[in-house]
Amino acid sequence: MIYKVLYQESELDNPRREFTKSLYVDADSSIEVREEVEKNTKYHIEFIQELDEKHLEYEQKDPSYKLTEF
């Protein structure tokens, strides 16, 4: 399953929508995604969303779409 992770690059800054970034991870559960992101980055996770088939298809049309591997 592919998950979209919305995050801020720094835990020290106040979260602001303008600075929210996203990455995409293939994992079995959102718990696994959270563990991997927390273990491998210093990002402040705002939200983890499981992408259904249509949403994933939409996201893949964006040129910046890239599956992140840890």
N, CA, C and O atoms as a printed pandas DataFrame, in Angstrom:
     atom_number atom_name residue_name chain_id  residue_number  x_coord  y_coord  z_coord
0              1         N          MET        A               1    0.852   -1.169    0.000
1              2        CA          MET        A               1    0.000    0.000    0.000
2              3         C          MET        A               1    0.902    1.238    0.000
3              4         O          MET        A               1    1.951    1.254    0.644
4              5         N          ILE        A               2    0.483    2.258   -0.722
5              6        CA          ILE        A               2    1.236    3.514   -0.785
6              7         C          ILE        A               2    0.592    4.518    0.172
7              8         O          ILE        A               2   -0.628    4.682    0.209
8              9         N          TYR        A               3    1.452    5.180    0.942
9             10        CA          TYR        A               3    1.002    6.187    1.899
10            11         C          TYR        A               3    1.636    7.535    1.546
11            12         O          TYR        A               3    2.789    7.610    1.120
12            13         N          LYS        A               4    0.857    8.585    1.735
13            14        CA          LYS        A               4    1.341    9.950    1.565
14            15         C          LYS        A               4    1.577   10.521    2.950
15            16         O          LYS        A               4    0.691   10.491    3.805
16            17         N          VAL        A               5    2.774   11.041    3.165
17            18        CA          VAL        A               5    3.139   11.614    4.457
18            19         C          VAL        A               5    3.297   13.115    4.286
19            20         O          VAL        A               5    4.119   13.574    3.494
20            21         N          LEU        A               6    2.510   13.874    5.029
21            22        CA          LEU        A               6    2.641   15.331    5.048
22            23         C          LEU        A               6    3.494   15.697    6.254
23            24         O          LEU        A               6    3.247   15.221    7.362
24            25         N          TYR        A               7    4.492   16.540    6.040
25            26        CA          TYR        A               7    5.433   16.821    7.122
26            27         C          TYR        A               7    6.018   18.225    7.019
27            28         O          TYR        A               7    5.934   18.892    5.988
28            29         N          GLN        A               8    6.609   18.640    8.127
29            30        CA          GLN        A               8    7.423   19.846    8.192
30            31         C          GLN        A               8    8.867   19.369    8.357
31            32         O          GLN        A               8    9.112   18.364    9.025
32            33         N          GLU        A               9    9.813   20.071    7.761
33            34        CA          GLU        A               9   11.202   19.623    7.828
34            35         C          GLU        A               9   11.812   19.743    9.214
35            36         O          GLU        A               9   12.735   18.998    9.547
36            37         N          SER        A              10   11.317   20.661   10.025
37            38        CA          SER        A              10   11.893   20.871   11.348
38            39         C          SER        A              10   10.817   20.754   12.430
39            40         O          SER        A              10    9.708   21.269   12.286
40            41         N          GLU        A              11   11.167   20.077   13.496
41            42        CA          GLU        A              11   10.255   19.980   14.638
42            43         C          GLU        A              11   10.231   21.273   15.442
43            44         O          GLU        A              11    9.322   21.491   16.243
44            45         N          LEU        A              12   11.214   22.121   15.236
45            46        CA          LEU        A              12   11.334   23.344   16.027
46            47         C          LEU        A              12   10.462   24.479   15.507
47            48         O          LEU        A              12   10.079   25.365   16.271
48            49         N          ASP        A              13   10.145   24.462   14.217
49            50        CA          ASP        A              13    9.330   25.527   13.635
50            51         C          ASP        A              13    7.846   25.251   13.870
51            52         O          ASP        A              13    7.415   24.102   13.970
52            53         N          ASN        A              14    7.083   26.333   13.955
53            54        CA          ASN        A              14    5.633   26.180   14.016
54            55         C          ASN        A              14    5.145   25.675   12.660
55            56         O          ASN        A              14    5.541   26.203   11.621
56            57         N          PRO        A              15    4.285   24.656   12.668
57            58        CA          PRO        A              15    3.770   24.151   11.385
58            59         C          PRO        A              15    2.988   25.228   10.638
59            60         O          PRO        A              15    2.109   25.883   11.198
60            61         N          ARG        A              16    3.327   25.394    9.369
61            62        CA          ARG        A              16    2.605   26.331    8.512
62            63         C          ARG        A              16    2.342   25.646    7.190
63            64         O          ARG        A              16    3.210   24.977    6.630
64            65         N          ARG        A              17    1.161   25.820    6.718
65            66        CA          ARG        A              17    0.729   25.150    5.492
66            67         C          ARG        A              17    1.670   25.421    4.322
67            68         O          ARG        A              17    1.921   24.535    3.504
68            69         N          GLU        A              18    2.182   26.626    4.245
69            70        CA          GLU        A              18    3.059   27.006    3.137
70            71         C          GLU        A              18    4.336   26.168    3.095
71            72         O          GLU        A              18    4.949   26.016    2.038
72            73         N          PHE        A              19    4.731   25.632    4.235
73            74        CA          PHE        A              19    5.978   24.877    4.312
74            75         C          PHE        A              19    5.762   23.372    4.422
75            76         O          PHE        A              19    6.722   22.618    4.584
76            77         N          THR        A              20    4.522   22.933    4.336
77            78        CA          THR        A              20    4.235   21.506    4.406
78            79         C          THR        A              20    4.713   20.830    3.129
79            80         O          THR        A              20    4.439   21.296    2.022
80            81         N          LYS        A              21    5.426   19.736    3.298
81            82        CA          LYS        A              21    5.926   18.958    2.170
82            83         C          LYS        A              21    5.335   17.560    2.249
83            84         O          LYS        A              21    4.717   17.191    3.247
84            85         N          SER        A              22    5.529   16.790    1.195
85            86        CA          SER        A              22    4.988   15.434    1.202
86            87         C          SER        A              22    5.998   14.455    0.628
87            88         O          SER        A              22    6.858   14.804   -0.181
88            89         N          LEU        A              23    5.858   13.221    1.078
89            90        CA          LEU        A              23    6.619   12.124    0.515
90            91         C          LEU        A              23    5.713   10.906    0.464
91            92         O          LEU        A              23    4.683   10.853    1.135
92            93         N          TYR        A              24    6.106    9.938   -0.334
93            94        CA          TYR        A              24    5.284    8.753   -0.562
94            95         C          TYR        A              24    6.093    7.524   -0.188
95            96         O          TYR        A              24    7.255    7.385   -0.570
96            97         N          VAL        A              25    5.453    6.626    0.575
97            98        CA          VAL        A              25    6.139    5.447    1.083
98            99         C          VAL        A              25    5.282    4.213    0.828
99           100         O          VAL        A              25    4.066    4.238    1.021
100          101         N          ASP        A              26    5.927    3.135    0.394
101          102        CA          ASP        A              26    5.256    1.849    0.224
102          103         C          ASP        A              26    5.483    1.046    1.503
103          104         O          ASP        A              26    6.625    0.756    1.860
104          105         N          ALA        A              27    4.402    0.688    2.192
105          106        CA          ALA        A              27    4.510   -0.035    3.458
106          107         C          ALA        A              27    3.230   -0.813    3.709
107          108         O          ALA        A              27    2.228   -0.634    3.017
108          109         N          ASP        A              28    3.282   -1.690    4.723
109          110        CA          ASP        A              28    2.128   -2.513    5.072
110          111         C          ASP        A              28    1.120   -1.789    5.953
111          112         O          ASP        A              28   -0.055   -2.157    5.985
112          113         N          SER        A              29    1.576   -0.745    6.680
113          114        CA          SER        A              29    0.671   -0.033    7.582
114          115         C          SER        A              29    1.186    1.379    7.829
115          116         O          SER        A              29    2.354    1.683    7.589
116          117         N          SER        A              30    0.295    2.228    8.311
117          118        CA          SER        A              30    0.703    3.599    8.643
118          119         C          SER        A              30    1.658    3.611    9.835
119          120         O          SER        A              30    2.489    4.511    9.961
120          121         N          ILE        A              31    1.537    2.624   10.697
121          122        CA          ILE        A              31    2.453    2.510   11.840
122          123         C          ILE        A              31    3.874    2.277   11.339
123          124         O          ILE        A              31    4.822    2.890   11.830
124          125         N          GLU        A              32    4.014    1.396   10.369
125          126        CA          GLU        A              32    5.324    1.123    9.779
126          127         C          GLU        A              32    5.889    2.378    9.106
127          128         O          GLU        A              32    7.083    2.660    9.209
128          129         N          VAL        A              33    5.037    3.116    8.429
129          130        CA          VAL        A              33    5.465    4.361    7.781
130          131         C          VAL        A              33    5.986    5.338    8.822
131          132         O          VAL        A              33    7.074    5.892    8.667
132          133         N          ARG        A              34    5.210    5.554    9.891
133          134        CA          ARG        A              34    5.628    6.482   10.948
134          135         C          ARG        A              34    6.968    6.062   11.550
135          136         O          ARG        A              34    7.848    6.899   11.748
136          137         N          GLU        A              35    7.123    4.783   11.839
137          138        CA          GLU        A              35    8.376    4.291   12.427
138          139         C          GLU        A              35    9.563    4.553   11.507
139          140         O          GLU        A              35   10.615    4.999   11.965
140          141         N          GLU        A              36    9.400    4.278   10.206
141          142        CA          GLU        A              36   10.496    4.472    9.257
142          143         C          GLU        A              36   10.855    5.943    9.091
143          144         O          GLU        A              36   12.034    6.298    9.064
144          145         N          VAL        A              37    9.846    6.797    8.982
145          146        CA          VAL        A              37   10.121    8.228    8.820
146          147         C          VAL        A              37   10.789    8.775   10.075
147          148         O          VAL        A              37   11.757    9.529    9.978
148          149         N          GLU        A              38   10.291    8.410   11.244
149          150        CA          GLU        A              38   10.883    8.899   12.495
150          151         C          GLU        A              38   12.300    8.376   12.693
151          152         O          GLU        A              38   13.158    9.086   13.218
152          153         N          LYS        A              39   12.545    7.154   12.281
153          154        CA          LYS        A              39   13.869    6.550   12.449
154          155         C          LYS        A              39   14.895    7.164   11.496
155          156         O          LYS        A              39   16.068    7.282   11.852
156          157         N          ASN        A              40   14.475    7.555   10.298
157          158        CA          ASN        A              40   15.405    7.978    9.258
158          159         C          ASN        A              40   15.452    9.470    8.975
159          160         O          ASN        A              40   16.275    9.918    8.176
160          161         N          THR        A              41   14.585   10.247    9.616
161          162        CA          THR        A              41   14.565   11.698    9.374
162          163         C          THR        A              41   14.330   12.442   10.685
163          164         O          THR        A              41   14.085   11.843   11.732
164          165         N          LYS        A              42   14.413   13.755   10.591
165          166        CA          LYS        A              42   14.072   14.626   11.717
166          167         C          LYS        A              42   12.769   15.367   11.428
167          168         O          LYS        A              42   12.481   16.384   12.060
168          169         N          TYR        A              43   11.987   14.869   10.486
169          170        CA          TYR        A              43   10.747   15.522   10.075
170          171         C          TYR        A              43    9.692   15.473   11.168
171          172         O          TYR        A              43    9.634   14.536   11.965
172          173         N          HIS        A              44    8.862   16.504   11.184
173          174        CA          HIS        A              44    7.696   16.552   12.057
174          175         C          HIS        A              44    6.495   16.107   11.221
175          176         O          HIS        A              44    6.031   16.852   10.358
176          177         N          ILE        A              45    5.999   14.914   11.470
177          178        CA          ILE        A              45    4.896   14.358   10.690
178          179         C          ILE        A              45    3.593   15.015   11.099
179          180         O          ILE        A              45    3.252   15.060   12.281
180          181         N          GLU        A              46    2.868   15.523   10.116
181          182        CA          GLU        A              46    1.557   16.119   10.365
182          183         C          GLU        A              46    0.433   15.115   10.133
183          184         O          GLU        A              46   -0.529   15.055   10.898
184          185         N          PHE        A              47    0.572   14.322    9.057
185          186        CA          PHE        A              47   -0.524   13.433    8.682
186          187         C          PHE        A              47   -0.004   12.322    7.781
187          188         O          PHE        A              47    0.864   12.552    6.938
188          189         N          ILE        A              48   -0.534   11.124    7.961
189          190        CA          ILE        A              48   -0.221    9.991    7.091
190          191         C          ILE        A              48   -1.529    9.510    6.490
191          192         O          ILE        A              48   -2.479    9.191    7.204
192          193         N          GLN        A              49   -1.562    9.464    5.169
193          194        CA          GLN        A              49   -2.792    9.116    4.459
194          195         C          GLN        A              49   -2.557    7.915    3.545
195          196         O          GLN        A              49   -1.645    7.914    2.719
196          197         N          GLU        A              50   -3.396    6.900    3.710
197          198        CA          GLU        A              50   -3.359    5.754    2.804
198          199         C          GLU        A              50   -4.031    6.176    1.501
199          200         O          GLU        A              50   -5.143    6.703    1.513
200          201         N          LEU        A              51   -3.355    5.944    0.381
201          202        CA          LEU        A              51   -3.897    6.368   -0.903
202          203         C          LEU        A              51   -4.648    5.224   -1.575
203          204         O          LEU        A              51   -4.110    4.133   -1.764
204          205         N          ASP        A              52   -5.895    5.496   -1.930
205          206        CA          ASP        A              52   -6.630    4.495   -2.700
206          207         C          ASP        A              52   -6.166    4.580   -4.162
207          208         O          ASP        A              52   -5.363    5.443   -4.516
208          209         N          GLU        A              53   -6.665    3.703   -4.976
209          210        CA          GLU        A              53   -6.191    3.588   -6.357
210          211         C          GLU        A              53   -6.339    4.884   -7.149
211          212         O          GLU        A              53   -5.408    5.289   -7.846
212          213         N          LYS        A              54   -7.487    5.535   -7.052
213          214        CA          LYS        A              54   -7.725    6.766   -7.814
214          215         C          LYS        A              54   -6.871    7.923   -7.305
215          216         O          LYS        A              54   -6.355    8.713   -8.095
216          217         N          HIS        A              55   -6.725    8.017   -6.007
217          218        CA          HIS        A              55   -5.908    9.093   -5.444
218          219         C          HIS        A              55   -4.441    8.886   -5.827
219          220         O          HIS        A              55   -3.750    9.846   -6.168
220          221         N          LEU        A              56   -3.969    7.655   -5.774
221          222        CA          LEU        A              56   -2.594    7.362   -6.161
222          223         C          LEU        A              56   -2.374    7.708   -7.630
223          224         O          LEU        A              56   -1.350    8.292   -7.986
224          225         N          GLU        A              57   -3.310    7.358   -8.463
225          226        CA          GLU        A              57   -3.225    7.672   -9.891
226          227         C          GLU        A              57   -3.093    9.185  -10.093
227          228         O          GLU        A              57   -2.290    9.639  -10.908
228          229         N          TYR        A              58   -3.877    9.953   -9.354
229          230        CA          TYR        A              58   -3.813   11.416   -9.417
230          231         C          TYR        A              58   -2.446   11.925   -8.967
231          232         O          TYR        A              58   -1.842   12.762   -9.637
232          233         N          GLU        A              59   -1.960   11.421   -7.837
233          234        CA          GLU        A              59   -0.667   11.865   -7.295
234          235         C          GLU        A              59    0.479   11.543   -8.259
235          236         O          GLU        A              59    1.423   12.323   -8.378
236          237         N          GLN        A              60    0.402   10.412   -8.939
237          238        CA          GLN        A              60    1.464    9.997   -9.851
238          239         C          GLN        A              60    1.567   10.889  -11.080
239          240         O          GLN        A              60    2.590   10.869  -11.765
240          241         N          LYS        A              61    0.554   11.657  -11.370
241          242        CA          LYS        A              61    0.590   12.589  -12.501
242          243         C          LYS        A              61    1.468   13.804  -12.210
243          244         O          LYS        A              61    1.926   14.473  -13.136
244          245         N          ASP        A              62    1.699   14.086  -10.951
245          246        CA          ASP        A              62    2.540   15.214  -10.560
246          247         C          ASP        A              62    4.006   14.862  -10.863
247          248         O          ASP        A              62    4.474   13.796  -10.462
248          249         N          PRO        A              63    4.731   15.737  -11.561
249          250        CA          PRO        A              63    6.129   15.441  -11.899
250          251         C          PRO        A              63    7.037   15.255  -10.672
251          252         O          PRO        A              63    8.088   14.622  -10.773
252          253         N          SER        A              64    6.642   15.791   -9.541
253          254        CA          SER        A              64    7.471   15.654   -8.333
254          255         C          SER        A              64    7.191   14.360   -7.569
255          256         O          SER        A              64    7.836   14.097   -6.554
256          257         N          TYR        A              65    6.241   13.547   -8.039
257          258        CA          TYR        A              65    5.921   12.285   -7.375
258          259         C          TYR        A              65    7.141   11.364   -7.430
259          260         O          TYR        A              65    7.722   11.132   -8.490
260          261         N          LYS        A              66    7.511   10.850   -6.258
261          262        CA          LYS        A              66    8.638    9.932   -6.172
262          263         C          LYS        A              66    8.438    9.075   -4.942
263          264         O          LYS        A              66    8.167    9.597   -3.861
264          265         N          LEU        A              67    8.565    7.786   -5.088
265          266        CA          LEU        A              67    8.421    6.869   -3.967
266          267         C          LEU        A              67    9.701    6.910   -3.144
267          268         O          LEU        A              67   10.789    6.706   -3.682
268          269         N          THR        A              68    9.585    7.172   -1.847
269          270        CA          THR        A              68   10.729    7.252   -0.960
270          271         C          THR        A              68   11.035    5.877   -0.373
271          272         O          THR        A              68   10.138    5.173    0.091
272          273         N          GLU        A              69   12.303    5.508   -0.400
273          274        CA          GLU        A              69   12.726    4.237    0.188
274          275         C          GLU        A              69   13.690    4.532    1.324
275          276         O          GLU        A              69   14.581    5.374    1.212
276          277         N          PHE        A              70   13.485    3.814    2.418
277          278        CA          PHE        A              70   14.375    3.985    3.580
278          279         C          PHE        A              70   15.269    2.775    3.728
279          280         O          PHE        A              70   16.090    2.722    4.644
